[in-house]
Amino acid sequence: MAKAAERLGRHHADGVLVRARSKNRWAFMAWGDPYLVLLNPPALVWRTYQVRLPATPESRFSGGDLSAVPGRVGSPTPLQKGPPEALTKILAEAGLTYPELVSRLFTLDT
């Protein structure tokens, strides 16, 4: 997913929103240089990371262990408390509101 966000981000300066799904799980990532915001159920908390060159989203998240990813900004933000600041900026650039994003994320499973 980080690989997709990074590669799409090269062509879309206004931010990239990626939702990936496996058989039983899904995750969402928003990338707007230099911030990457991640939501992965069932925890339902937003985690914000700052990714500065020479690092890339792909290089930062290639290990799969989120506890080992450097660059986390602040504490995780519960979904119901609203978006972290970085996500608000990325969504504004993409022309999407937070309620619209949350609605889309959770109606895709039905």
N, C-alpha and C positions, 0 to 999 in steps of 0.2 A: 504494500500500500504506500509506503514512503517512497519507493521507487517511482510509482505512478504519479504521486503528487509532485515529486521533484521534476520529472520529465514533462509533465503538463505545465508546470510552473515556468518552464523555459519559454513557453509559447503564449502564456496568459498572465500578463503582468498584474491583472486585477484580482489575483487570488485563485486558489484551486480548492475545490471541495470534493473529497473522495470518500465513498462508502464502499467498503469491501465486505463480502459475506462468504462464509463457508457454510457447510451443511447445517451446523447448529448455532453459529455465532456470527456477529458482525462487529465492525468497528468503523469509526468515522474520523477523518483527519482533514483539517483545514490548514493550508499552507499559504502564507503571505510573507515573503522574505522580510525579515529574518525569523518570523515566528511560525511555529507549527503547533497546532492545538489538536489534542487527541481525546476522543471519547470511546471507551470500550466497555460495553456492558459485560457483566452485570453490575460492575461497580457504579456506573452512572455518575462519574466525576470527570470534569475537564482537567486535563493536564496540559500546561503550556510549556513549550521548550523554545529556547533561543538557539538558532542554528546559524553560526557565522562561518564564512569561508576560512579555511579551506574545507571545513566540514560541509556535508550535504544531508538532507533528510535520509537519503538512502544509506549513507555511511553511519549516521547516528543510530538508525533503527534496525540495522542488519542483524543484530544479535538476538532480537526478540524478547530480551529481558528488560522490561521497562524500568525496573529499579536500578539498572546499571547505565541507563542513558544519561549522559551529561547534559547540562544546560537547562535543567528544569527551572522555571521562573515561578516563584511563589508556591503556595500550597495548592493541592487539588481543590477545585471548585465544584461542589455538588450541582448537578443538572438543574434542580429546582431553584437554586439561588441566582440563576441567570448566567449569562456568558462572561467569561473572563475578558478583560479589555482587548487583548490581541484578537480574540474571536469576533468581537464587536466590529473592529476595524476591517477584518477580512470579509465579514458578511456585508458591511456597507459597500465595500469595493465590488462585491459580487452582486449587489442589488437584492439582497435577501434579508429578511428580518429574523430575529431569533425565534419568535413563535412559529414562523413558517418553517424554519430549519427543523425544529423539534418535531413539529407535526409530520413533516416529510420523513424524518428518520424513523419514527415509530409507526407510521401507516404503511411503510414499505414491507413490513413483516406480516401484514394481514392478508 
